[in-house]
Amino acid sequence: MQGTILLVGCGKMGGALLAGWFKRGLSPVDAIVVEPAGRDSVTACSDHRALTVLPHMTDVPRDFRPDVILFAVKPQVADQVVPTYRSFTPQHPVFLSVLAGKPTAYFKRHLGEEAAVVRAMPNTPAAVGKAISVLYASPNASQIQRRVCEVLLSAVGEVAWIDDESHMDAVTAVSGSGPAYVFLLAECLRDAGIEAGLPPDLAAQLARATVAGAGALLGSDSTDPGILRKNVTSPGGTTEAALNVLMGPEAMKSLFARAVAAATKRSKELAL
């Protein structure tokens, strides 16, 4: 990896990205992290002592000219953080955001209409290099800048692009929030096992291993999920008995549709 990066915020997602970049060959001298929580909160520092971590934007050296400024702060503090980076806009970096619910228009309003902005929605499996990130670029982001952003996000998993930014709300609802739905599935499966009489430790082990194993199979097999489900379902068997409950009129499919709709609605509200 070549070029200079200014990473604004280094929590779970920012830290996962930073670790992924180092694995891809980013030199720590080519990056600066702005993180008010301090150097000790940036776990990637333990292996890269040359990495510069600063508490405030005003501490960034005046001669540092980043190719990419990546915002990885919480959306709730964006109004206090994003405008302070407007002074970089004349240097023509690409502003890459992983903030949920904040459209490119938001960044142009605070950084200037001439700012090149790429919006991305990764998810938490970035911590183990298994994320899926969806990107949208403002029209004035160059092809080189788009490619740079794609390389940066591909360091933690798969990458996909959309041409219609309005789709980002549904993307956020499906993949951005999606890991929580899977974790909830593991919780429910564990609790159901306990209700069925299994010892809690065994129920937890079975639920975790089953969800993780099924996910690994799904990731390694291009077969449609519906076919994989049918492959496990013997007519008149135990799986069919369970699926008759889970696939009822007001059961899992209906619940997921309502859940994704609620998350999509909330994503739109965050943009206001």
Summary of the structure (lengths in Angstrom):
residues: 272
radius of gyration: 21.4
end to end distance: 35.7
largest distance: 70.9
contacts: 796
relative contact order: 0.10
helix: 57%
strand: 14%
